[in-house]
Amino acid sequence: MDMLKIRGLAVHYPGPSLDRPVRAVDGLDLTVRQGETYALVGESGCGKSATGFAVVDLVDPGRITAGSIELQGENLRALNAKQMRAVRGGQVGLVFQEASAALNPVMKVGSQIAEVAKLHQGLSRKEAWKAAVLLLERVRLEDPERLASTYPHELSGGMRQRVMLAVALAGEPKLLIADEPTTALDVTVQAQILQLLRDLKRDLGLTVLFITHDLGVVAQTADRVGVMYAGRLVEEGPVGAMFQKPLHPYTRGLLDASPGRAPRRADRKLPAIVGAVPDPTELPSGCRFHPRCPDCFEPCNQSYPDGVTFGERRVACFLHSAERPVK
């Protein structure tokens, strides 16, 4: 069963002029199955976070200009503002990239968790506070009763991220959207947060949409991965197959540029993808990746390739079209 189904999604932000919007997401098709961890990866500026925020209609000052978003078959775009507030933080929990920015600095962390529990579970103030303490314990923070009465600035970065996770869980969500949840954390704390996410997913039966640029994190956490470039999905499939044999040149470039992917001599530089992600107000014609692609040939700069499916794999690249089958 599909937990989240996105079709033809377009998210535009104000650009330098009315006829040049910032096309953060531009024709995205994405499906997240119930019970899985789906990782959405790509360079900064590819539209990953905009996709996650679009699910819960948090794209202001931008707007969703096209497409459909379904949560367990329910059309989220048909909901009014009140109904969407019930989904946001309730059916869908959000773990933001910067916990220090997402948490209210003048409000005790227990109160921030309790506020969500009251809103989405209908608990009394006393019941919500008790639920907040239990959630702090669930995210493996020591002395949760004391910590519930502290302020965010009194906690370390790793502790704040766990509090952010407790806030996201307070509404008893079905889907958890984690937007770069390990950013700015040291390696040890990052490993602890990732293990915690895996354990919570198992224990609570969560479905997770994990947004990241770190392929090492993807390898540790995800069941399937979607590679996003310039607002569109260029490849998706099971993590093991994608890492073993990437089909799209962009996916191959990301993997080759990852430290530790393959043994390298100390005197050799790490490979890099030439160029940069295109300006979202002036996207190139044809395949969005063709100006940077080492395998570019004539059709690539003229039209966007249709997605081709190979079992559990899907790729949008002329190298794998009917004219150029997979080798």
VOBA-1610 file (N, C-alpha, C; in pm, whole numbers, padded with zeros to 5 digits, always signed):
BEGIN
Met+00084-00120+00000Met+00000+00000+00000Met+00088+00125+00000Asp+00043+00229-00073Asp+00119+00353-00080Asp+00080+00446+00034Met+00180+00496+00107Met+00154+00595+00211Met+00142+00734+00148Leu+00234+00766+00058Leu+00238+00899-00004Leu+00254+00884-00154Lys+00168+00951-00228Lys+00177+00947-00374Lys+00173+01089-00427Ile+00278+01128-00497Ile+00289+01262-00556Ile+00296+01247-00707Arg+00216+01324-00779Arg+00215+01317-00924Arg+00216+01458-00984Gly+00313+01483-01072Gly+00320+01609-01145Gly+00334+01732-01058Leu+00400+01720-00943Leu+00409+01831-00848Leu+00498+01943-00902Ala+00447+02066-00890Ala+00524+02185-00925Ala+00512+02284-00810Val+00626+02331-00760Val+00630+02431-00654Val+00714+02547-00703His+00652+02665-00712His+00720+02784-00761His+00729+02890-00651Tyr+00842+02959-00647Tyr+00863+03070-00555Tyr+00879+03199-00635Pro+00854+03315-00572Pro+00872+03441-00645Pro+01014+03454-00699Gly+01025+03494-00825Gly+01154+03511-00890Gly+01180+03656-00922Pro+01278+03684-01008Pro+01310+03823-01042Pro+01198+03895-01117Ser+01106+03820-01178Ser+00992+03879-01248Ser+00879+03777-01249Leu+00758+03821-01284Leu+00643+03732-01284Leu+00658+03616-01381Asp+00727+03641-01494Asp+00743+03534-01593Asp+00870+03452-01571Arg+00940+03477-01459Arg+01060+03399-01425Arg+01054+03355-01279Pro+00958+03267-01244Pro+00951+03218-01106Pro+01067+03122-01078Val+01094+03102-00951Val+01191+03001-00909Val+01120+02867-00909Arg+01151+02781-01004Arg+01084+02651-01017Arg+01158+02547-00934Ala+01130+02549-00804Ala+01200+02460-00709Ala+01168+02315-00737Val+01041+02286-00764Val+00995+02151-00802Val+00917+02169-00931Asp+00942+02083-01028Asp+00887+02110-01161Asp+00851+01980-01232Gly+00740+01918-01190Gly+00694+01795-01255Gly+00745+01670-01186Leu+00729+01663-01053Leu+00782+01552-00975Leu+00680+01442-00957Asp+00720+01318-00983Asp+00640+01199-00951Asp+00716+01120-00846Leu+00649+01087-00736Leu+00715+01020-00625Leu+00614+00936-00547Thr+00653+00813-00512Thr+00567+00726-00432Thr+00648+00670-00315Val+00594+00686-00195Val+00654+00629-00074Val+00559+00522-00023Arg+00608+00399-00012Arg+00525+00287+00031Arg+00512+00284+00183Gln+00401+00231+00230Gln+00377+00222+00373Gln+00483+00136+00441Gly+00539+00187+00550Gly+00634+00112+00630Gly+00779+00120+00585Glu+00807+00191+00477Glu+00945+00198+00429Glu+01010+00330+00467Thr+01143+00333+00453Thr+01218+00457+00462Thr+01263+00491+00321Tyr+01213+00601+00269Tyr+01246+00646+00134Tyr+01336+00767+00146Ala+01455+00759+00088Ala+01549+00870+00094Ala+01544+00951-00035Leu+01531+01081-00021Leu+01533+01172-00135Leu+01666+01246-00130Val+01749+01227-00234Val+01885+01280-00231Val+01911+01369-00352Gly+02017+01446-00342Gly+02058+01535-00450Gly+02134+01653-00391Glu+02196+01732-00478Glu+02270+01849-00434Glu+02176+01955-00378Ser+02231+02051-00305Ser+02151+02164-00257Ser+02092+02238-00377Gly+01965+02276-00365Gly+01900+02348-00473Gly+01826+02260-00571Cys+01820+02129-00543Cys+01751+02037-00635Cys+01601+02026-00608Gly+01553+02080-00495Gly+01411+02078-00466Gly+01368+01976-00363Lys+01464+01916-00291Lys+01430+01810-00194Lys+01343+01865-00081Ser+01390+01969-00015Ser+01316+02024+00098Ser+01182+02082+00054Ala+01180+02148-00061Ala+01054+02204-00113Ala+00951+02094-00133Thr+00995+01976-00174Thr+00904+01863-00190Thr+00845+01822-00056Gly+00929+01809+00046Gly+00881+01771+00178Gly+00784+01873+00236Phe+00815+02001+00221Phe+00728+02106+00274Phe+00597+02114+00197Ala+00601+02080+00068Ala+00478+02083-00012Ala+00376+01983+00038Val+00422+01871+00093Val+00331+01767+00142Val+00238+01824+00249Val+00290+01915+00332Val+00209+01973+00440Val+00180+02120+00414Asp+00193+02163+00290Asp+00158+02299+00248Asp+00231+02405+00330Leu+00362+02391+00338Leu+00446+02489+00408Leu+00545+02553+00310Val+00497+02596+00195Val+00587+02649+00092Val+00583+02801+00082Asp+00505+02867+00168Asp+00497+03013+00165Asp+00636+03076+00179Pro+00675+03175+00097Pro+00594+03255+00005Pro+00573+03193-00133Gly+00613+03070-00149Gly+00588+03002-00276Gly+00447+02947-00282Arg+00419+02872-00387Arg+00287+02810-00400Arg+00298+02685-00485Ile+00208+02593-00458Ile+00198+02472-00540Ile+00117+02507-00663Thr+00177+02499-00779Thr+00110+02543-00902Thr+00049+02429-00981Ala+00087+02305-00951Ala+00032+02191-01026Ala+00059+02063-00949Gly-00015+01959-00985Gly+00011+01826-00932Gly-00084+01784-00822Ser-00072+01659-00781Ser-00155+01602-00675Ser-00066+01541-00567Ile-00117+01546-00442Ile-00048+01487-00327Ile-00152+01407-00250Glu-00129+01276-00238Glu-00223+01190-00167Glu-00153+01123-00049Leu-00220+01124+00066Leu-00172+01054+00185Leu-00270+00941+00214Gln-00226+00818+00194Gln-00311+00701+00207Gln-00443+00719+00130Gly-00430+00769+00009Gly-00545+00784-00079Gly-00624+00912-00062Glu-00595+00990+00043Glu-00666+01116+00065Glu-00596+01229-00008Asn-00670+01306-00086Asn-00615+01417-00164Asn-00589+01536-00071Leu-00463+01559-00037Leu-00430+01668+00056Leu-00455+01805-00004Arg-00447+01816-00135Arg-00466+01946-00197Arg-00612+01990-00197Ala-00701+01897-00167Ala-00844+01931-00160Ala-00885+01977-00021Leu-00795+01970+00077Leu-00828+02006+00215Leu-00826+02156+00235Asn-00911+02205+00325Asn-00906+02347+00360Asn-00798+02369+00466Ala-00780+02494+00507Ala-00672+02528+00599Ala-00685+02455+00733Lys-00807+02446+00786Lys-00828+02378+00914Lys-00798+02230+00904Gln-00842+02168+00797Gln-00815+02025+00776Gln-00667+01999+00757Met-00597+02089+00689Met-00453+02072+00668Met-00376+02086+00799Arg-00423+02172+00889Arg-00357+02185+01020Arg-00367+02055+01100Ala-00476+01981+01079Ala-00490+01852+01147Ala-00394+01749+01091Val-00361+01760+00962Val-00265+01670+00899Val-00123+01708+00940Arg-00093+01836+00935Arg+00041+01887+00966Arg+00068+01875+01116Gly+00161+01792+01152Gly+00190+01768+01293Gly+00107+01656+01352Gly+00000+01615+01282Gly-00081+01503+01326Gly-00048+01379+01245Gln-00112+01363+01129Gln-00083+01247+01045Gln+00059+01251+00988Val+00112+01372+00971Val+00248+01388+00918Val+00332+01466+01019Gly+00439+01403+01068Gly+00531+01468+01160Gly+00651+01522+01084Leu+00704+01635+01132Leu+00815+01701+01063Leu+00935+01715+01156Val+01052+01672+01107Val+01178+01695+01177Val+01258+01790+01091Phe+01275+01913+01137Phe+01339+02016+01057Phe+01490+02006+01062Gln+01552+02071+00965Gln+01698+02064+00949Gln+01771+02126+01067Glu+01726+02241+01114Glu+01793+02311+01224Glu+01699+02315+01343Ala+01721+02228+01440Ala+01634+02224+01557Ala+01640+02355+01634Ser+01756+02420+01638Ser+01770+02544+01712Ser+01683+02655+01654Ala+01659+02650+01524Ala+01573+02748+01459Ala+01425+02708+01467Ala+01398+02578+01469Ala+01259+02531+01468Ala+01194+02537+01606Leu+01273+02522+01712Leu+01219+02525+01848Leu+01205+02668+01897Asn+01101+02694+01975Asn+01077+02827+02031Asn+01177+02852+02144Pro+01264+02954+02132Pro+01370+02974+02232Pro+01319+03020+02368Val+01196+03073+02378Val+01145+03125+02506Val+01036+03034+02564Met+01029+02912+02516Met+00928+02818+02563Met+00996+02689+02607Lys+00961+02637+02723Lys+01021+02513+02772Lys+00994+02400+02674Val+01092+02310+02661Val+01080+02205+02560Val+00961+02114+02589Gly+00933+02089+02718Gly+00818+02006+02751Gly+00688+02069+02706Ser+00678+02201+02717Ser+00557+02272+02675Ser+00540+02265+02524Gln+00651+02269+02450Gln+00643+02262+02304Gln+00594+02125+02258Ile+00638+02021+02326Ile+00591+01886+02293Ile+00446+01870+02335Ala+00413+01919+02455Ala+00277+01906+02509Ala+00176+01980+02423Glu+00216+02092+02368Glu+00125+02171+02283Glu+00078+02089+02163Val+00169+02015+02102Val+00134+01930+01989Val+00045+01815+02034Ala+00077+01756+02149Ala-00004+01644+02200Ala-00146+01688+02232Lys-00161+01809+02289Lys-00295+01861+02319Lys-00374+01883+02191Leu-00309+01941+02091Leu-00377+01977+01966Leu-00422+01854+01888His-00333+01754+01878His-00361+01642+01788His-00412+01517+01859Gln-00394+01507+01990Gln-00446+01392+02063Gln-00563+01428+02154Gly-00590+01558+02168Gly-00702+01601+02251Gly-00680+01578+02400Leu-00555+01584+02444Leu-00523+01559+02585Leu-00543+01685+02669Ser-00563+01666+02797Ser-00567+01779+02890Ser-00424+01830+02910Arg-00411+01944+02976Arg-00277+02000+02999Arg-00190+01903+03079Lys-00247+01846+03184Lys-00171+01752+03268Lys-00133+01627+03190Glu-00229+01573+03114Glu-00202+01454+03034Glu-00097+01481+02927Ala-00104+01599+02865Ala-00010+01635+02759Ala+00132+01651+02814Trp+00143+01707+02936Trp+00276+01721+02997Trp+00335+01584+03027Lys+00251+01494+03079Lys+00297+01358+03107Lys+00340+01289+02976Ala+00265+01311+02868Ala+00301+01254+02738Ala+00433+01311+02689Ala+00457+01441+02714Ala+00581+01503+02673Ala+00701+01440+02742Val+00687+01415+02872Val+00796+01352+02949Val+00823+01212+02896Leu+00717+01137+02866Leu+00733+01002+02812Leu+00800+01004+02675Leu+00769+01106+02594Leu+00831+01116+02462Leu+00979+01151+02474Leu+01015+01235+02569Leu+01157+01265+02592Leu+01232+01140+02633Glu+01165+01056+02710Glu+01226+00928+02748Glu+01237+00836+02626Arg+01134+00837+02541Arg+01135+00751+02422Arg+01248+00787+02326Val+01281+00917+02318Val+01391+00956+02229Val+01526+00948+02301Arg+01525+00880+02415Arg+01646+00841+02489Arg+01725+00959+02545Leu+01649+01050+02607Leu+01712+01159+02681Leu+01706+01125+02829Glu+01817+01139+02898Glu+01823+01105+03040Glu+01755+01214+03123Asp+01696+01171+03234Asp+01627+01261+03327Asp+01521+01344+03252Pro+01426+01280+03187Pro+01328+01353+03104Pro+01242+01451+03181Glu+01211+01422+03308Glu+01128+01514+03386Glu+01199+01648+03406Arg+01329+01643+03430Arg+01405+01768+03445Arg+01419+01839+03312Leu+01450+01762+03207Leu+01471+01823+03075Leu+01345+01890+03021Ala+01228+01838+03059Ala+01103+01897+03011Ala+01089+02042+03056Ser+01155+02078+03164Ser+01146+02215+03218Ser+01263+02303+03176Thr+01343+02258+03080Thr+01455+02338+03032Thr+01417+02410+02902Tyr+01502+02504+02862Tyr+01483+02578+02737Tyr+01581+02525+02632Pro+01550+02540+02504Pro+01636+02484+02399Pro+01783+02524+02409His+01810+02648+02449His+01949+02694+02452His+02031+02624+02561Glu+01964+02558+02653Glu+02034+02487+02760Glu+02077+02347+02717Leu+02040+02306+02598Leu+02068+02171+02551Leu+02174+02172+02441Ser+02241+02059+02424Ser+02337+02044+02315Ser+02263+02025+02182Gly+02337+02031+02071Gly+02276+02014+01940Gly+02207+01880+01924Gly+02271+01774+01971Gly+02212+01641+01962Gly+02087+01628+02047Met+02087+01691+02165Met+01969+01687+02252Met+01854+01766+02191Arg+01884+01880+02130Arg+01779+01958+02065Arg+01717+01880+01949Gln+01799+01806+01876Gln+01744+01728+01765Gln+01653+01617+01816Arg+01686+01560+01930Arg+01598+01458+01990Arg+01467+01521+02038Val+01475+01643+02091Val+01353+01714+02130Val+01268+01741+02006Met+01332+01782+01896Met+01260+01807+01772Met+01189+01680+01725Leu+01255+01567+01744Leu+01196+01438+01707Leu+01076+01407+01798Ala+01089+01439+01927Ala+00977+01418+02019Ala+00857+01505+01981Val+00882+01628+01940Val+00774+01717+01893Val+00705+01655+01772Ala+00785+01601+01679Ala+00729+01541+01558Ala+00645+01418+01589Leu+00679+01346+01695Leu+00606+01224+01731Leu+00484+01250+01818Ala+00472+01371+01873Ala+00367+01400+01970Ala+00227+01391+01911Gly+00214+01408+01779Gly+00084+01397+01716Gly+00050+01258+01669Glu+00135+01160+01703Glu+00119+01020+01662Glu+00105+01008+01510Pro+00207+01051+01436Pro+00198+01054+01290Pro+00207+00916+01226Lys+00157+00908+01102Lys+00174+00790+01019Lys+00301+00804+00934Leu+00325+00928+00890Leu+00440+00959+00804Leu+00529+01059+00875Leu+00660+01031+00877Leu+00758+01122+00935Leu+00846+01175+00823Ile+00850+01307+00807Ile+00937+01371+00709Ile+01056+01428+00784Ala+01174+01373+00758Ala+01296+01415+00826Ala+01384+01490+00727Asp+01394+01622+00743Asp+01469+01706+00650Asp+01609+01732+00705Glu+01706+01658+00652Glu+01847+01672+00695Glu+01857+01670+00848Pro+01807+01568+00916Pro+01803+01570+01062Pro+01938+01557+01130Thr+02043+01522+01055Thr+02174+01505+01119Thr+02272+01615+01080Thr+02222+01722+01016Thr+02308+01833+00977Thr+02373+01897+01099Ala+02500+01928+01089Ala+02577+01999+01193Ala+02601+01917+01319Leu+02570+01787+01315Leu+02598+01702+01430Leu+02728+01626+01407Asp+02803+01600+01514Asp+02927+01524+01496Asp+02893+01378+01464Val+02993+01304+01419Val+02971+01170+01366Val+02907+01078+01469Thr+02952+01086+01593Thr+02898+00998+01697Thr+02751+01027+01724Val+02717+01155+01738Val+02577+01193+01763Val+02491+01161+01641Gln+02546+01182+01521Gln+02472+01148+01399Gln+02435+01000+01397Ala+02530+00915+01433Ala+02503+00771+01435Ala+02394+00737+01537Gln+02395+00806+01651Gln+02293+00782+01753Gln+02154+00823+01704Ile+02146+00937+01637Ile+02017+00986+01585Ile+01964+00891+01478Leu+02051+00843+01391Leu+02009+00751+01285Leu+01959+00620+01344Gln+02029+00569+01445Gln+01984+00446+01511Gln+01850+00467+01580Leu+01834+00583+01642Leu+01708+00615+01707Leu+01593+00619+01606Leu+01618+00679+01490Leu+01515+00683+01386Leu+01477+00543+01339Arg+01577+00458+01322Arg+01549+00320+01280Arg+01465+00246+01385Asp+01500+00265+01512Asp+01428+00197+01619Asp+01284+00250+01631Leu+01266+00381+01619Leu+01133+00439+01628Leu+01045+00394+01511Lys+01104+00387+01394Lys+01031+00340+01276Lys+00978+00198+01300Arg+01064+00113+01354Arg+01026-00026+01382Arg+00921-00033+01492Asp+00944+00037+01602Asp+00857+00026+01719Asp+00721+00090+01698Leu+00716+00200+01621Leu+00591+00274+01604Leu+00525+00248+01469Gly+00589+00168+01384Gly+00532+00139+01254Gly+00528+00260+01162Leu+00629+00346+01170Leu+00631+00469+01092Leu+00672+00444+00947Thr+00628+00533+00861Thr+00682+00547+00727Thr+00766+00673+00728Val+00885+00669+00668Val+00978+00783+00677Val+01019+00831+00538Leu+01003+00961+00515Leu+01061+01028+00399Leu+01183+01102+00449Phe+01302+01054+00412Phe+01428+01105+00464Phe+01494+01191+00357Ile+01509+01319+00384Ile+01568+01412+00288Ile+01712+01440+00328Thr+01805+01416+00238Thr+01946+01432+00272Thr+02031+01445+00146His+02151+01495+00164His+02250+01495+00055His+02363+01396+00086Asp+02355+01333+00203Asp+02462+01245+00251Asp+02433+01100+00211Leu+02507+01050+00115Leu+02483+00913+00066Leu+02523+00808+00170Gly+02613+00842+00259Gly+02647+00751+00368Gly+02528+00729+00460Val+02453+00836+00487Val+02332+00826+00567Val+02228+00742+00495Val+02216+00761+00364Val+02120+00684+00284Val+02149+00535+00295Ala+02276+00499+00285Ala+02315+00358+00291Ala+02277+00295+00425Gln+02278+00375+00532Gln+02250+00322+00666Gln+02101+00316+00699Thr+02019+00399+00631Thr+01882+00416+00678Thr+01774+00374+00580Ala+01798+00385+00450Ala+01689+00379+00352Ala+01664+00239+00296Asp+01539+00216+00258Asp+01501+00097+00182Asp+01508+00127+00032Arg+01452+00243-00005Arg+01459+00288-00144Arg+01509+00431-00147Val+01562+00469-00262Val+01617+00604-00276Val+01572+00665-00407Gly+01540+00794-00403Gly+01509+00870-00522Gly+01612+00980-00538Val+01667+00994-00658Val+01769+01095-00685Val+01702+01211-00757Met+01712+01328-00699Met+01644+01446-00751Met+01743+01543-00811Tyr+01706+01601-00925Tyr+01793+01700-00988Tyr+01706+01806-01055Ala+01731+01932-01020Ala+01662+02046-01081Ala+01511+02029-01081Gly+01457+01983-00968Gly+01313+01977-00951Gly+01245+01851-00997Arg+01321+01755-01050Arg+01261+01631-01098Arg+01338+01510-01048Leu+01270+01396-01046Leu+01333+01271-01008Leu+01398+01211-01132Val+01530+01185-01124Val+01600+01128-01239Val+01621+00977-01228Glu+01616+00926-01104Glu+01634+00782-01085Glu+01581+00742-00948Glu+01527+00621-00939Glu+01489+00567-00808Glu+01495+00415-00812Gly+01509+00358-00693Gly+01515+00213-00683Gly+01564+00170-00547Pro+01575+00040-00522Pro+01629-00010-00395Pro+01771+00039-00372Val+01804+00066-00247Val+01934+00125-00216Val+02049+00037-00264Gly+02044-00093-00236Gly+02154-00181-00275Gly+02180-00179-00424Ala+02074-00189-00503Ala+02089-00191-00649Ala+02141-00057-00700Met+02092+00052-00643Met+02135+00185-00687Met+02283+00207-00659Phe+02327+00165-00543Phe+02467+00184-00508Phe+02558+00092-00590Gln+02510-00027-00620Gln+02591-00122-00694Gln+02601-00085-00842Lys+02490-00041-00902Lys+02491-00009-01044Lys+02399+00109-01072Pro+02449+00233-01053Pro+02367+00350-01084Pro+02341+00358-01235Leu+02218+00394-01272Leu+02182+00400-01413Leu+02197+00540-01472His+02168+00642-01394His+02174+00779-01445His+02314+00838-01424Pro+02367+00912-01520Pro+02501+00973-01502Pro+02512+01062-01379Tyr+02402+01128-01343Tyr+02405+01212-01223Tyr+02422+01128-01097Thr+02346+01019-01088Thr+02360+00928-00973Thr+02502+00874-00966Arg+02556+00834-01080Arg+02693+00782-01084Arg+02791+00888-01036Gly+02770+01013-01078Gly+02859+01121-01035Gly+02852+01146-00886Leu+02732+01142-00828Leu+02718+01160-00683Leu+02791+01051-00607Leu+02775+00927-00653Leu+02839+00815-00584Leu+02991+00820-00599Asp+03039+00853-00717Asp+03184+00860-00739Asp+03248+00970-00656Ala+03171+01076-00627Ala+03223+01188-00549Ala+03214+01166-00399Ser+03164+01049-00358Ser+03149+01020-00215Ser+03278+00962-00158Pro+03335+01025-00055Pro+03455+00970+00008Pro+03428+00829+00061Gly+03522+00738+00038Gly+03510+00605+00093Gly+03431+00508+00007Arg+03377+00555-00107Arg+03301+00462-00192Arg+03391+00355-00250Ala+03511+00389-00288Ala+03605+00292-00344Ala+03745+00331-00299Pro+03837+00233-00289Pro+03974+00265-00249Pro+04038+00363-00347Arg+04102+00465-00294Arg+04166+00564-00380Arg+04309+00588-00330Arg+04395+00619-00425Arg+04532+00652-00388Arg+04535+00787-00320Ala+04627+00803-00227Ala+04636+00928-00151Ala+04667+01047-00240Asp+04732+01025-00355Asp+04772+01137-00440Asp+04666+01170-00545Arg+04549+01103-00542Arg+04444+01130-00640Arg+04332+01213-00577Lys+04285+01311-00654Lys+04177+01395-00606Lys+04044+01321-00617Leu+03951+01356-00528Leu+03818+01299-00533Leu+03746+01353-00657Pro+03685+01266-00737Pro+03613+01313-00857Pro+03501+01410-00819Ala+03470+01502-00909Ala+03363+01599-00886Ala+03278+01610-01012Ile+03151+01644-00994Ile+03064+01671-01108Ile+03091+01813-01153Val+03125+01831-01280Val+03158+01965-01331Val+03034+02054-01326Gly+03056+02184-01315Gly+02945+02278-01320Gly+02866+02282-01190Ala+02744+02335-01200Ala+02658+02351-01083Ala+02513+02327-01122Val+02430+02307-01018Val+02286+02293-01042Val+02236+02417-01114Pro+02153+02403-01218Pro+02111+02520-01295Pro+02025+02617-01216Asp+02024+02742-01260Asp+01941+02846-01202Asp+01794+02804-01219Pro+01718+02790-01109Pro+01579+02744-01122Pro+01487+02845-01190Thr+01537+02966-01220Thr+01456+03060-01299Thr+01487+03048-01448Glu+01593+02976-01482Glu+01632+02958-01622Glu+01680+02814-01643Leu+01590+02720-01633Leu+01626+02579-01648Leu+01660+02549-01794Pro+01760+02465-01817Pro+01799+02432-01955Pro+01691+02351-02027Ser+01692+02357-02158Ser+01600+02275-02237Ser+01643+02130-02229Gly+01552+02040-02266Gly+01585+01898-02266Gly+01609+01845-02127Cys+01697+01747-02115Cys+01735+01692-01985Cys+01805+01800-01905Arg+01763+01821-01782Arg+01819+01929-01700Arg+01968+01907-01670Phe+02012+01783-01676Phe+02151+01753-01641Phe+02245+01760-01761His+02193+01778-01883His+02278+01762-02000His+02397+01859-02006Pro+02389+01983-01953Pro+02509+02070-01959Pro+02626+02018-01875Arg+02600+01927-01780Arg+02706+01875-01694Arg+02736+01728-01721Cys+02662+01668-01813Cys+02667+01523-01830Cys+02782+01477-01920Pro+02865+01384-01874Pro+02974+01333-01957Pro+02926+01243-02069Asp+02802+01196-02062Asp+02747+01104-02163Asp+02646+01171-02255Cys+02642+01304-02255Cys+02541+01377-02333Cys+02555+01350-02482Phe+02441+01327-02549Phe+02440+01316-02696Phe+02316+01389-02747Glu+02293+01387-02876Glu+02203+01482-02940Glu+02062+01496-02881Pro+01988+01391-02848Pro+01852+01415-02797Pro+01849+01485-02661Cys+01959+01478-02587Cys+01957+01522-02447Cys+01926+01672-02432Asn+01970+01755-02525Asn+01948+01898-02512Asn+01820+01945-02580Gln+01741+01850-02632Gln+01622+01886-02708Gln+01491+01853-02636Ser+01484+01740-02569Ser+01361+01701-02501Ser+01395+01625-02374Tyr+01299+01629-02277Tyr+01323+01559-02151Tyr+01288+01412-02168Pro+01375+01322-02125Pro+01349+01178-02145Pro+01235+01127-02059Asp+01155+01037-02113Asp+01052+00971-02035Asp+01117+00873-01937Gly+01049+00846-01827Gly+01100+00748-01732Gly+01089+00607-01788Val+01194+00529-01771Val+01197+00390-01816Val+01209+00301-01692Thr+01128+00195-01686Thr+01125+00107-01570Thr+01194-00025-01599Phe+01280-00068-01507Phe+01345-00199-01514Phe+01323-00268-01380Gly+01215-00345-01369Gly+01183-00409-01242Gly+01153-00305-01136Glu+01236-00303-01030Glu+01218-00207-00920Glu+01288-00074-00949Arg+01359-00067-01060Arg+01434+00054-01094Arg+01357+00141-01192Arg+01377+00272-01181Arg+01319+00365-01276Arg+01421+00476-01301Val+01441+00511-01428Val+01540+00613-01464Val+01488+00697-01580Ala+01517+00826-01574Ala+01481+00918-01682Ala+01610+00960-01752Cys+01649+00886-01854Cys+01775+00912-01924Cys+01770+00848-02062Phe+01814+00921-02165Phe+01813+00867-02301Phe+01911+00751-02318Leu+02007+00738-02228Leu+02098+00623-02235Leu+02024+00492-02219His+01908+00497-02155His+01832+00375-02125His+01695+00376-02193Ser+01684+00452-02301Ser+01560+00451-02378Ser+01557+00328-02469Ala+01451+00315-02546Ala+01439+00200-02637Ala+01554+00198-02738Glu+01603+00318-02772Glu+01711+00325-02870Glu+01847+00290-02808Arg+01858+00311-02675Arg+01985+00285-02608Arg+01957+00200-02485Pro+01931+00069-02502Pro+01892-00016-02389Pro+02005-00034-02288Val+01965-00075-02166Val+02064-00102-02061Val+02155-00216-02102Lys+02283-00199-02081Lys+02379-00304-02115Lys+02388-00407-02003
//
